[in-house]
Amino acid sequence: MAGKCPKCQNMVGGVRSEQVSITNNAGNSFAGAAYTCPHCQTILGVTVDPYAFKNEIAIELMKRMRGGR
């Protein structure tokens, strides 16, 4: 389902994804993804990068399975 970009008003059927760094109030930093309009590059949303998050979880699980912390 396509929507309209709030800035340029063009129909957006797909977005561009860019890597960004997200920092929370505690100062922790996470890999993030910003989703932008393909026409005007306005940021439409930001979230934790799902691929980086999956990899971080897998690495942590492997460490714990091997007895590390």
Biotite code that builds the C-alpha atoms (Angstrom):
import biotite.structure as struc

atoms = struc.array([
    struc.Atom([0.000, 0.000, 0.000], chain_id="A", res_id=1, res_name="MET", atom_name="CA", element="C"),
    struc.Atom([1.602, 3.241, -1.129], chain_id="A", res_id=2, res_name="ALA", atom_name="CA", element="C"),
    struc.Atom([1.320, 6.437, 0.870], chain_id="A", res_id=3, res_name="GLY", atom_name="CA", element="C"),
    struc.Atom([2.255, 10.051, 0.263], chain_id="A", res_id=4, res_name="LYS", atom_name="CA", element="C"),
    struc.Atom([5.419, 11.704, 1.489], chain_id="A", res_id=5, res_name="CYS", atom_name="CA", element="C"),
    struc.Atom([4.439, 14.424, 3.998], chain_id="A", res_id=6, res_name="PRO", atom_name="CA", element="C"),
    struc.Atom([6.975, 16.837, 2.483], chain_id="A", res_id=7, res_name="LYS", atom_name="CA", element="C"),
    struc.Atom([6.881, 16.442, -1.311], chain_id="A", res_id=8, res_name="CYS", atom_name="CA", element="C"),
    struc.Atom([3.426, 14.783, -1.550], chain_id="A", res_id=9, res_name="GLN", atom_name="CA", element="C"),
    struc.Atom([4.718, 12.201, -4.071], chain_id="A", res_id=10, res_name="ASN", atom_name="CA", element="C"),
    struc.Atom([3.399, 8.657, -3.816], chain_id="A", res_id=11, res_name="MET", atom_name="CA", element="C"),
    struc.Atom([5.878, 6.430, -1.984], chain_id="A", res_id=12, res_name="VAL", atom_name="CA", element="C"),
    struc.Atom([5.714, 2.763, -2.947], chain_id="A", res_id=13, res_name="GLY", atom_name="CA", element="C"),
    struc.Atom([9.164, 1.997, -1.536], chain_id="A", res_id=14, res_name="GLY", atom_name="CA", element="C"),
    struc.Atom([11.726, 3.726, 0.639], chain_id="A", res_id=15, res_name="VAL", atom_name="CA", element="C"),
    struc.Atom([15.489, 4.049, 0.799], chain_id="A", res_id=16, res_name="ARG", atom_name="CA", element="C"),
    struc.Atom([17.276, 2.705, 3.845], chain_id="A", res_id=17, res_name="SER", atom_name="CA", element="C"),
    struc.Atom([20.324, 4.386, 5.351], chain_id="A", res_id=18, res_name="GLU", atom_name="CA", element="C"),
    struc.Atom([22.464, 3.266, 8.273], chain_id="A", res_id=19, res_name="GLN", atom_name="CA", element="C"),
    struc.Atom([22.354, 5.622, 11.264], chain_id="A", res_id=20, res_name="VAL", atom_name="CA", element="C"),
    struc.Atom([23.511, 5.514, 14.867], chain_id="A", res_id=21, res_name="SER", atom_name="CA", element="C"),
    struc.Atom([20.825, 5.665, 17.562], chain_id="A", res_id=22, res_name="ILE", atom_name="CA", element="C"),
    struc.Atom([21.756, 6.787, 21.083], chain_id="A", res_id=23, res_name="THR", atom_name="CA", element="C"),
    struc.Atom([19.374, 6.465, 24.019], chain_id="A", res_id=24, res_name="ASN", atom_name="CA", element="C"),
    struc.Atom([19.197, 8.642, 27.153], chain_id="A", res_id=25, res_name="ASN", atom_name="CA", element="C"),
    struc.Atom([21.570, 6.287, 28.990], chain_id="A", res_id=26, res_name="ALA", atom_name="CA", element="C"),
    struc.Atom([24.242, 6.859, 26.333], chain_id="A", res_id=27, res_name="GLY", atom_name="CA", element="C"),
    struc.Atom([23.999, 3.394, 24.776], chain_id="A", res_id=28, res_name="ASN", atom_name="CA", element="C"),
    struc.Atom([24.462, 3.365, 21.019], chain_id="A", res_id=29, res_name="SER", atom_name="CA", element="C"),
    struc.Atom([22.689, 1.055, 18.574], chain_id="A", res_id=30, res_name="PHE", atom_name="CA", element="C"),
    struc.Atom([22.871, 0.467, 14.837], chain_id="A", res_id=31, res_name="ALA", atom_name="CA", element="C"),
    struc.Atom([19.794, 1.982, 13.261], chain_id="A", res_id=32, res_name="GLY", atom_name="CA", element="C"),
    struc.Atom([18.063, 2.348, 9.939], chain_id="A", res_id=33, res_name="ALA", atom_name="CA", element="C"),
    struc.Atom([16.476, 5.534, 8.633], chain_id="A", res_id=34, res_name="ALA", atom_name="CA", element="C"),
    struc.Atom([13.810, 5.109, 5.973], chain_id="A", res_id=35, res_name="TYR", atom_name="CA", element="C"),
    struc.Atom([13.680, 8.034, 3.547], chain_id="A", res_id=36, res_name="THR", atom_name="CA", element="C"),
    struc.Atom([11.493, 9.213, 0.687], chain_id="A", res_id=37, res_name="CYS", atom_name="CA", element="C"),
    struc.Atom([13.054, 8.154, -2.638], chain_id="A", res_id=38, res_name="PRO", atom_name="CA", element="C"),
    struc.Atom([12.004, 11.484, -4.183], chain_id="A", res_id=39, res_name="HIS", atom_name="CA", element="C"),
    struc.Atom([13.119, 14.135, -1.660], chain_id="A", res_id=40, res_name="CYS", atom_name="CA", element="C"),
    struc.Atom([15.120, 12.125, 0.960], chain_id="A", res_id=41, res_name="GLN", atom_name="CA", element="C"),
    struc.Atom([12.878, 13.271, 3.857], chain_id="A", res_id=42, res_name="THR", atom_name="CA", element="C"),
    struc.Atom([13.192, 10.888, 6.811], chain_id="A", res_id=43, res_name="ILE", atom_name="CA", element="C"),
    struc.Atom([9.945, 8.926, 7.103], chain_id="A", res_id=44, res_name="LEU", atom_name="CA", element="C"),
    struc.Atom([10.983, 6.752, 10.026], chain_id="A", res_id=45, res_name="GLY", atom_name="CA", element="C"),
    struc.Atom([13.895, 5.491, 12.126], chain_id="A", res_id=46, res_name="VAL", atom_name="CA", element="C"),
    struc.Atom([14.223, 2.142, 13.867], chain_id="A", res_id=47, res_name="THR", atom_name="CA", element="C"),
    struc.Atom([16.831, -0.246, 15.228], chain_id="A", res_id=48, res_name="VAL", atom_name="CA", element="C"),
    struc.Atom([18.545, -1.924, 12.252], chain_id="A", res_id=49, res_name="ASP", atom_name="CA", element="C"),
    struc.Atom([16.916, -5.380, 12.221], chain_id="A", res_id=50, res_name="PRO", atom_name="CA", element="C"),
    struc.Atom([19.917, -7.088, 10.582], chain_id="A", res_id=51, res_name="TYR", atom_name="CA", element="C"),
    struc.Atom([22.470, -5.607, 12.983], chain_id="A", res_id=52, res_name="ALA", atom_name="CA", element="C"),
    struc.Atom([20.168, -6.404, 15.930], chain_id="A", res_id=53, res_name="PHE", atom_name="CA", element="C"),
    struc.Atom([19.843, -10.032, 14.784], chain_id="A", res_id=54, res_name="LYS", atom_name="CA", element="C"),
    struc.Atom([23.624, -10.345, 14.456], chain_id="A", res_id=55, res_name="ASN", atom_name="CA", element="C"),
    struc.Atom([24.235, -8.831, 17.911], chain_id="A", res_id=56, res_name="GLU", atom_name="CA", element="C"),
    struc.Atom([21.778, -11.313, 19.459], chain_id="A", res_id=57, res_name="ILE", atom_name="CA", element="C"),
    struc.Atom([23.428, -14.255, 17.666], chain_id="A", res_id=58, res_name="ALA", atom_name="CA", element="C"),
    struc.Atom([26.904, -13.173, 18.821], chain_id="A", res_id=59, res_name="ILE", atom_name="CA", element="C"),
    struc.Atom([25.711, -12.775, 22.425], chain_id="A", res_id=60, res_name="GLU", atom_name="CA", element="C"),
    struc.Atom([24.012, -16.189, 22.367], chain_id="A", res_id=61, res_name="LEU", atom_name="CA", element="C"),
    struc.Atom([27.155, -17.862, 21.042], chain_id="A", res_id=62, res_name="MET", atom_name="CA", element="C"),
    struc.Atom([29.244, -16.241, 23.800], chain_id="A", res_id=63, res_name="LYS", atom_name="CA", element="C"),
    struc.Atom([26.845, -17.447, 26.487], chain_id="A", res_id=64, res_name="ARG", atom_name="CA", element="C"),
    struc.Atom([26.664, -20.951, 25.019], chain_id="A", res_id=65, res_name="MET", atom_name="CA", element="C"),
    struc.Atom([30.463, -21.087, 25.244], chain_id="A", res_id=66, res_name="ARG", atom_name="CA", element="C"),
    struc.Atom([30.343, -20.046, 28.897], chain_id="A", res_id=67, res_name="GLY", atom_name="CA", element="C"),
    struc.Atom([31.361, -16.409, 28.508], chain_id="A", res_id=68, res_name="GLY", atom_name="CA", element="C"),
    struc.Atom([29.587, -13.250, 29.598], chain_id="A", res_id=69, res_name="ARG", atom_name="CA", element="C"),
])
